Amino acid sequence: MSPLRPHGKDSEEKIPRLGNGVYVDPQSAVIGDVVLGDDCSVWPMAVVRGDMHRIRIGARTSVQDGAVLHITHAGPFNEDGWPLIIGEDVTIGHNACLHGCTVGNRVLIGIGATVLDGAVIEDEVVLAAGALVPPGKRLASGYLYVGAPCKQARPLKEAERQFFSYSAANYAKLKDQYLTEHVQP
């Protein structure tokens, strides 16, 4: 079975759309109203579930093993719901959980981090492993955030800022290898 599949009622309107050069591992699941930008990668056991709202993921973003990306549906407790919007050159660490939030460009989401409904992570942020971003919290650009709930720890160093592009390019190169060597024609 393909990891890209429609789900639920009106599923024909909610089929994932992939940009050029996207790798979606066969052991992952991408369902619903999902758009993956050019050169994205979704690795084993990751779930990208846009079945009740939209998910938009920018170019060169990597969704690591076991990550869960979901939305908040519209309903009586949240009239409009929360889509999941992720920018370009984002590395989403293993087992991270992003739920109905907005993530800017050039962001590193650490292993096991959780970002909840309505939270906003601006451009060029490092969210440490295991950190928790509470609902509605905004993380300002240019800082490292740690803890649960997360707190601003310090400004980013120049080497950390350079890592964003390095990480995005590294995973784009790796997914190209998988597309060439591991995917059956």
Rosetta blueprint (number, residue, H / E / L):
1 M L
2 S L
3 P L
4 L E
5 R E
6 P L
7 H L
8 G L
9 K L
10 D L
11 S H
12 E H
13 E H
14 K L
15 I L
16 P L
17 R E
18 L E
19 G L
20 N L
21 G L
22 V L
23 Y E
24 V E
25 D L
26 P L
27 Q L
28 S L
29 A E
30 V E
31 I E
32 G E
33 D E
34 V E
35 V E
36 L E
37 G L
38 D L
39 D L
40 C L
41 S E
42 V E
43 W L
44 P L
45 M L
46 A L
47 V E
48 V E
49 R E
50 G E
51 D E
52 M E
53 H E
54 R E
55 I E
56 R E
57 I E
58 G L
59 A L
60 R L
61 T L
62 S E
63 V E
64 Q L
65 D L
66 G L
67 A L
68 V E
69 L E
70 H E
71 I L
72 T E
73 H L
74 A L
75 G E
76 P L
77 F L
78 N E
79 E L
80 D L
81 G L
82 W E
83 P L
84 L E
85 I E
86 I E
87 G L
88 E L
89 D L
90 V L
91 T E
92 I E
93 G L
94 H L
95 N L
96 A L
97 C E
98 L E
99 H E
100 G L
101 C L
102 T E
103 V E
104 G L
105 N L
106 R L
107 V E
108 L E
109 I E
110 G L
111 I L
112 G L
113 A L
114 T E
115 V E
116 L L
117 D L
118 G L
119 A L
120 V E
121 I E
122 E L
123 D L
124 E L
125 V E
126 V E
127 L E
128 A L
129 A L
130 G L
131 A L
132 L E
133 V E
134 P L
135 P L
136 G L
137 K L
138 R E
139 L E
140 A L
141 S L
142 G L
143 Y E
144 L E
145 Y E
146 V E
147 G L
148 A L
149 P L
150 C L
151 K E
152 Q E
153 A E
154 R E
155 P E
156 L L
157 K L
158 E H
159 A H
160 E H
161 R H
162 Q H
163 F H
164 F H
165 S H
166 Y H
167 S H
168 A H
169 A H
170 N H
171 Y H
172 A H
173 K H
174 L H
175 K H
176 D H
177 Q H
178 Y H
179 L H
180 T H
181 E H
182 H L
183 V L
184 Q L
185 P L
